[in-house]
Structures are given as C-alpha cells and as structure tokens.
Amino acid sequence: MSDILIIFRKPPVGTSWAREALDLALVGAAFGQKVSLLFMGDGVFQLAQNQQPDAVGQKGTQAMMQALSMYDIDDIYVHNDSLDTRGMAADQLNIDCQPITSKALPGLLQQHKQVFNF
Amino acid sequence: MKYSIAVYGGPYSHQATHTAFHFAQAVLDKGHEIQRVFFYHDGIYNGSALVAPPQDEANLPQQWQQLAEKNGVELVVCIAAAVRRGLLDENEAKRYSKPGSNLEQGYQLSGLGQLVDAGLECDRLVSFGP
C-alpha cells in the first residue's frame, strides 16, 4: 500500500492549484513518503507537450514534472476517459504515465493511505 | 479520535472556510481532538490580522484564533503559499525588507511538511477547498 495519492484535476495555468499540488507531492516524497500521482479531468492538460506558460506570465508545471523521478515519484497515473474527451493520447504526453480506466479508479484510491484532491 | 483539518479556500471568497470552521466546532463538541488546522492555497488569508469584515459578518481569523486558544489547536499557515500572497510574520517581513507584518496572533508560518505530518500523525485529515 502506497502512502499518498495526489489527484490533479486543474489545468497547469489559470490558477495556482497545479503548482501547489505538485509542491505537496515533492514535500511528501522529501518526507520519505511513497507518493503516487493521478491526473484526471482538466488536470490531464498538465501532461500536454510543448506548453508555453510563460506566454501568459505563468511558470506552469513542466519543469517540476521533470524532477519527479529525482524524488522517486514513479507511480504516475492518467485517467483514460479524461484524455479521450480532450483529444489527447497517452503516448503523446510530456512524462511517462500509466493509463487507468474509470473502473479501476476506486481500487487505486483504496491502495493509498491518504488521498489529497486538488 | 485525533483530527487535523486542511483549509484551501479564502475567507469571504469561498464557503470552504466557513464549512471547515463548523466542522471543527462539531468535531470538538463530540469530544474529539484537533491537532492542527493547516492553511494552504488561498486558505492562507485566514491568517491575516488585517481582515476587517463588516460588523454583521463573522471575523474568521479571530474565530479560528479563539477556537485554537480554547482547545489547544495549532494554526499553521504554509510559509511558501503565504509569503508569495503577502502574508508575513515579523521574521519574513524582515527577511524580505517589507514595511510590516500581518500574521494574526496565534497563527504560525511553517512548511508544507506540517500538512504531510498531520496526515501521518492523525486518525483523520479532512480538507476543505473551493
């Protein structure tokens, strides 16, 4: 059973949710917790390639995402249906993710002691 | 049971803070313990000493402060989220050469690790956000 699951449901720019959720993931890992990430809803936009957040004066999350493996955050899930409805494909993302079906979501949540939902 | 509460919503912008406060009262009324309330994202504005609502509206920073004082609850504000939004204690005001500090008494600035710690230490961590 993993320790912490962080669910990302917000896009990378527009609000600070994505960045602040990612901060929590990194801090959790730095505290020795096994952290998993789940991207769903508009959160899957954080996985889009070639983002240009600086065009709207934002930092975005891309740079932080590249650092995830340094924090041993390797269990990264993306919700299939959320990708489909947004015209995105699991093999065209900016980091490696495991696609997960709606049916498998409850099981994923149950595998974690704590769930943070952003 | 030992609880902690995470608040992500700003007072006077979202119901989250009010709901979190009512939940905290209910938890204590039932005889449980609250170890910590952690303020993150826009929730950090709950720690502002400069909040000045109209007289017929609740002063949430003060209500949290009273609840915490009476029941031995820690009020912890994420330092990174607070400082970038202009909520500073005396140390941070000095560090960034700002003209004043505005963290309400009874609150403390600390790291996000306190939220992780609350999740580990408590039987329940319940979060309230917009």
Boltz contact constraints between the chains, C-beta under 6 A:
constraints:
  - contact:
      token1: [A, 20]
      token2: [B, 41]
      max_distance: 6.0
  - contact:
      token1: [A, 24]
      token2: [B, 112]
      max_distance: 6.0
  - contact:
      token1: [A, 27]
      token2: [B, 112]
      max_distance: 6.0
  - contact:
      token1: [A, 27]
      token2: [B, 113]
      max_distance: 6.0
  - contact:
      token1: [A, 27]
      token2: [B, 116]
      max_distance: 6.0
  - contact:
      token1: [A, 28]
      token2: [B, 116]
      max_distance: 6.0
  - contact:
      token1: [A, 31]
      token2: [B, 113]
      max_distance: 6.0
  - contact:
      token1: [A, 31]
      token2: [B, 116]
      max_distance: 6.0
  - contact:
      token1: [A, 114]
      token2: [B, 119]
      max_distance: 6.0
